[in-house]
Structure formats: C-alpha cells, structure tokens
Amino acid sequence: MSTLREDTQCVIEAALAAAQPKYAVTRALGNLSFGSGRLRVLAIGKAAWGMAQAAYGVLGDRIEQGMVITQYGYAQGKLPRFSIREAGHPVPDLNSVHASEAAIAMVQGLEAADTVLMLISGGGSALFEKPLIPLPLYATTTEALFHCGADITEINIIRRRLSAVKGGRFATLCAPARVVGLLLSDVLGDAPETVASGPISPDPVTSAEAERTLIRLFPDAPELLHALMRRETPKMLPNAETHMIGNLQLLVRSAARALRRLGYDTMVLTDRLHCEAREAGRFLSSIALSHQGETRSIAYLVGGETVVYLNGTGLGGRNQELALAAAPALDGLRDTALFSFSSDGIDGPTNAAGGYVDQRSAGKLRKAQVDINAALDNNDSYHALQACDGLLITGPTGTNLNDIAAVMIRR
C-alpha cells in the first residue's frame, strides 16, 4: 500500500499533467481563424513557453514572427520562429523591460488585416512590463503592496496604472491590427483584466477607484503614483478579444479525479478559497479532527489563493505557511495528512511548490527543537517544513493555475 506522501505526489503529478497548456491551446486554436494577413505571436507568463510550443504545433509556418517572455529557468529550449526571453518575477527587472520593448517593436507597423495572437498566463504582470515610473520605484512599490497583505486583484489595480503595456494599453499599441488573446487564469474569478494585469483587456476600474485603492494600500505613496492613478486606462478595445481557456477549476477537477482513483471519497469544498494562509491551514486541520471516526478513506479538497501577512524575516510562501499551520492539529492522528501546493512550482521566494504535513510532523519538529508558532510568526515556514521533510519540490511545471490543498484521511 502506498504512503500518504506517495498519494500526495500522485495527486500533484496528475493535476499538473492535466493542466499543461498544450491541450487548452490546441483546443482553442481549432476554433479560431486569423485571415490572410500577417500573424505574430506573443506569449507571456510562466506557461508562456508551453503555450507557444502548442501554438506552433497548430499554426506552424503561418506564424510570421513570435516571442516568448517567461521566468528565468522556465524556457525549455528553442522554438521555430520564436525568440525566447527570460525575465524577473515577482518583481520585474531590466530584462522584463527590454523584452517588453522588443515585443512592442514586434507589433509596430501592422495593418487591420494582420493579427497579434497573445498567449497570456500568470506571472505576466512582472515578466511583461514597461513601467511609467523608474524601475527602482516600481520595485519598492511592488514590494510594499506584497508586504501589506493586499490580494492580487488589488495589487493589479495599481500595477495596471503604472504600466505602458497593462490595463489594455498593449492592445492599443497593436492597433489597427486585430488582437486575439488566449488566457490561462491564475486568479480567482478569472477576470481577464486581472490575469497578467490585462494587457489586452479593458480596465473596468476608474481612476478615482484606483487612487482610493492606492491610498488604502500604500498611504505613503509618492505623488507620481497618485498622478498615474488619475490617468485613465482604456475602457473599450474594439480591436481586441480574449478567450479564457484554462483556470483553477481544471486543476481542482483533475486533483479530485486522482484522489478518487487512489480510493478516497473526495469532496471539493470550494474553488474560491480566499483568506489568510494560516487560518486556512487551521480550518482544514479542524476538518481532519472532525472526521477521525470515518471507516472509509476520505479527502477534502480546496482551490484558491490565500494571503500571507509578512511580519517576520523568515523564508516561505503561502502554501508552506498553510501546511505548517495545520501541523499541530494533526499531531498523533491516525493516517492523516494535508498538503498545499502552487501549480507553477514556486511558492513565495523559494524553490518549493508548497508543503506537506501528517500525524508525525509536529513530533519531528519538537525533536528538531522547532517552535511552530514562532516559525509562523517569523514567516519562516520553509525552514520548519525542511526540518520535518515537509517541502514539496516540483521544479518549474510549465503551467500556472493557482493553488490547491487537500486533507487526506486513509482507512
């Protein structure tokens, strides 16, 4: 019989296999036509290379020119007709800017009969960026937004206004060419203006709403940021259309199927989890406590995006913090485990995709003289999980559809 850790690995592998972008892109392109004009392709985000590979597999030499902009280490080799660029994440760097400038140059001089196919996935907010403010100020602003506990929707309201290519502005740079976007969503609700900060999607947020958001999240923001909040973003983009081709629901469904194949009666509690990471961990571990009397193997699965408030100086990510927070309640239970992982393979600024704990984890941490509460207070879930063999490490996955977590009780 497999162990709970081995079951966890099976679920993760099955979910990631189903979430690979080649299937979604291939299906979507089968329903689209691009006329007789020139076709140029821009792929941005953590899944950009896989999306571009799939597009070339369908369109081949119909693509006149293409470009991939992805995170360092995420490109998997050369692609015909595509230039490959890697850049910084979660904060843009000079390579992000230079790649974005090259993308802008690629879409200049197009005519109404031409098409720009844009393949968009999570991570594009940092990877595809031409700031309207100095890059150091952009970086400090981004860090301030991350540290205040803002969610991704709030952060992207600000980032759209700080960018020459976000909030629909890239679509205007492509005009009069037609722009077709295929989106893999890593955000709750799948709002196209939030995925990669919506480079080809109209921005529904008004300038007044954007400035109020800035004041609430970053009350000490310099006047230059306030001035950019007041600059309106496009509200209509007649040359652009977007198609949502994959999202968190796909990842959750795939994980649920894998759990059922392993013999767990599986219930999906939500695919809209949105709360503080450690509270989510404590909630899920309380479910494990409530169902210890079960005589069948059961699993409770959630998908979503939790938040971490950075008050400490440690290392970790939201999935690791969720898992570590669950460890005390699982202590000494019978054949019970919890895992939480990010589908892009990167949880916070670490090499881990998430965390795993079971009925032995708290005991291992006591033996290693690791105080769980102190580690959580210092946002140091990475080193705590490392001490109890609880890190989940996948490496770059080639996709990005947000996070899933599950409690497994085996009988």
N, C-alpha and C positions, 0 to 999 in steps of 0.2 A: 504494500500500500504506500502511496506517495505521502510525503510530509506536507504540512500546511505551507511551508516555504516553497516547496516544489509546486503545489497547487497555485500559489501566488504567481510564480514565474510562468506557468502555463496560461493563466488568465491574461497577464500582461502581454505575452507574446501573441496570443490570439487577437486581443483588442488592437494591438499595433499593426498586425498583418492586415486586418480588415480596414484599417484607417489609412493605409498607404494611398497617396494621392493619385497613382496611375489609374486606379479603377474609376474614381469620380471624374477625373479629367477626360478620360476616354469616353465615358458615357455622355458627358455634357457636349463634347465636340461632335458627337454623332448627330446631334440635333441642331447644329449651327452651320450657317454658311457665311462666307466672307466676300462674296462678289468677285469681280475680276481685277480689282485694284491691288496695290501692294499690301502685304501683310507683315507687320512687325510685332514681335512678341517680347513682352517684359514680364519676368517672373520675380516676385519679391517675397521675402519671408523665410521662415525656417524650412518650409516644404517646397521652396522655390525650385530646387534642382530636380526633384522628382516630378513636379508639375510640368516643368519644361521638357523633361525627358518624355513624358506621356504625350505632350503636345506635338513634339517632333515625331513620335511614333505614329500619330494620326495624320499630321499635316505634311511632314517631310519637307521636300523642296518648295512646297507652297510658301514656306516661311522665307521671306527675303533676308531678314536680319533679326536676331534675338539677343536678349541679355538676361542673365541670372544674377540677382543680388541676394546673397544669403549669408548666414552667420559663419564665422570662422570655423573650419572643420566640417561644414555641412555639405560642401560640394563633393561629388563622388566621381569627378573626372571631367573630361572634355565632352561637349555635345556639339554635333554638327550645326553650323550656322549661328551658334550662341557664343557670346563672350561670357566668361564666368568671373564674378567678382564676389569677394567676401568682405564683410564689414563688422562693425561693433554692435553688440547687444548686451544688456538692455539700454545702454546709453550710446547714441551714435558717436562715431569717431570720424576722422578725416577721410577714411576710406568710404564711409557711408555717404559723405558729401560728394566726393569725387565720383563714386558710382552713380549717384543721383544726377549729377551734372551730365555724365555720359548718357544716361537714359533720356534726359531732356533733349540732348542733341540728337539722339536716335529718332525722336518723333517730330523733329522740326522739318518743315517743307513738305509735309504730307498734304494730300488733297482730299476732297469729300468722298472720292471713290475708294480711298485707302482705309485700312483698318489697323488699329492697335489692339492686339489681344493681350490683356493684362491678367496674369495669374497671381492671385493675392492670397497670402497665408499669414498666420500670426507671427509676430516678430518684425513685420514690415515697418512698424512705426519708428523703430530705431535704425533699421538697415537701409531704408529708403528715406533719406532726409536731406533737405536743403534748408537749413534754418534761416529765419529772417532776423535772427539775433546772433551775436558772436557765439561760436561753439562752446567756449568755456561757460558762458552764462546759460546756454541751453542745457549743458550737463548739470550744473548746480541746480537749475530749476527742476529738471527731471528727478534728481536725487531727492530734492525737498518734497516733491509730490509722492515719491515712493515711501519716504520715511513718515509722512503724516497719516498713512493708512488709507489714502484715497483708493477707490476701486478703479478698474481700468476704464470704465465709461467716463468717470470724472477726469481722470488723467488725460484721456484723449480729447475731451472738450478743450483743454488748454493746449495740448500739442498741435491740434489742427490749426490753431490761430498763430502758432509760432513758426509755421512751415510754408515754404513756397510750393510744396507738392501735395499737401494734405488737404482734407476738407473739400475735395472736389477740384482743387486747383490744378492737379496734373491733367485732368480731363480737358480743362481749358487750354493747357499748353499743347495738347494733341490736336485741337480743332484746326481746320474743319473736318479732320478725319473722324470716322466712327471709332468708338472705343467700346470694347466688349470685355467685361470682367468676369472671371470665374473665381469664386471665393471659397476658401476653406476657413470656417469660422472657429476662432478660439475664444469667443466672448459669449456670455450668457445673453440670450435673446436674439443673437445673430443679426443685429442691426448693421447693415453694410457700412455705414459711416463710422463705425467703431472698429471694424476689422482693419488692422494696419492704419488706423486713423482716416480711413475713407479717401484715398487719393483720387478716386473717380466717382465718388458718391456725393450728392448734395448734402450740405450740412444743415440739419434742421434746427440747430441751436442758434439763437440770435446773439448779437454782440452784447446786448445787456445781460443775457443769461450767462454768457461766457465770462464776463467781467465779475458777476456775482460769484461764480464758481471760483475764480482766481482769488477773490477777496477771502472767501471762506477757507480755501485750502492753503493759501500762501499769502497771509495778510501782510507780510513784509516785502512783497514783490516790488521790484523797481518800476518806475513809471513807464519805461519802454515796454514792459509786458502788458501793462494796462492799455497802452496805446494800440497794441496789436490785438487785444481782445475787442477793441472798438472797431477794428477793420472788418467789414462784413465778408463772409465766405459765400461761395456760390449756392444759391437756393434752387436753381434749375440747371440741368445739364442735358440739353436736347441731343447731344451727340454721344451720350454715354448710356450703357445699360449694364446691369450686374445680374449674375446668376449664382445663388448660393448652392454649392454642390456637395458640401460636407460639413458636419458640425458635431457637437458633443454627443448628440443623441445616437449617432452612428457608433461612437466609441462605447457608450453605455450599453447599447444593444449587443454589441459584439462581446463585451465582457460578461454580460448576463448569459449569453449562449454558452460561453466557455465554462462558466460556473455550473450551469445545468449539466453540461456534458461530464463534468467531474463528479456529479452526483449530489450537488447542493440544490435544495429547493430554494429558489432565488427570488427575492422581491426587490424591485427598483423603488427606492423610497422617493427619490427626486433626481432630476437632471438640471435643477436650478439652485443647487446649494450655494449660498452666498452669506457668509458670516465669518467671524474670527476663526482662524485655523484651530487654535487650541480648544475653543468651545465646540467645534465640530468633532474633534477627537474625543472629547469627554462625552458628547452626546452619543456618538457611535459606540463607545465602550459601554455606556449605560444600556444600550440595546443588547449588547452581548451579555451583560449581567442578567437582564430580564428573561433571557431565553436559554439559560443553562439547563433547564429541565427538559428541553426538547429531546426526543428519541430519534429524530431524523437529522441528517446534515442540512444545515440551512445557511443562507448568506443574505446579507442586506447590503445593497449597492447604492451608491450615490455618485452623481457627477456634478461638477460645478467649479467655482473658483473662490477659494477662501482668501482672507486678508490677514496679514501679519503686521502688527504694530512694532516697529523697530525701536525698542528702548535700550537694548543691550549692544554689546560689541562682538558677539559671537558669530558663528557661521551656520547657515541653514537656509531652508526655504519653507514655503507654506505647507507642502506635503510632509516634509520631515517633522515640522512642528505639530501638525495634526496627529501623526503617528505617535510621537513621543508623549503627547498629552494623554493618549489613550492607555499607555503602558501601566500606570498604577492600578486602574480598574480591572485589567486583565490578569493581574498578578495571581497566580495559583489556580486559575480556572482550568477547566478540562478542555483540552484540544480546541483552543480558541485563538484566533489571530485577527489582526487588522492590517491592511496595507493602504497606502495612498501614494499615487504617482502622477507625474506630469507627462503627457503624451509626447512632448518634444524631447524628453530625455534629460532636461535641465530644470532643476528645482532651485530657484534662487541662484546666487552666485557660486554654485557648487558643481561637482562632477556627478552628483547623484540625481536620479529621477524622482526619488521620494523615499519613503520609509516603511519598514515592516516591524511589527511587534507581535509577540504572542505571550502565552501564560508564563514564559520563563524570562522575558526581557527585563522586568523590574528587578528580579533576583540577580541577574547578570550585572545590572547597573549598581546594585548595592555592593556586590562583590568587588566591582571596579571602583567603588567609592565615588560614584557619580550621583549627585543630588538632582533628581528630575526637575523639581520645581525651580532650583537655582539655574539649571540649564535653560529652562523655558524663559525665565526672567531675563536671562542674558542673550536670548535668541540664539542659543548655541546647540540646536537640535542635531546638527551634523556630527559633532564630536561625541555627543551622548549616544546616538544611534551607532556610530562607528564602534563604540565600546561594547555594544551588545550584538554586533553583527546584524544591524538592522537597516543598513543602507541598501537601497535598490539602485543599481547602476546598470544602465542600458547603453550608454553612449548615444550619439545623435541618432534619432529614429527616422528622420525623413518626413515626419508629419507633425502636426500641431493642432490638436482639437480639444485643448483644455485638460482638466484633471478628473480622475475617478478615484474613489476609495470604497473599500468593502470590509465588512466584518464577516468572518467565516467561522462557523461552529460545526465541527465534524463529529459525527456519532457513528 
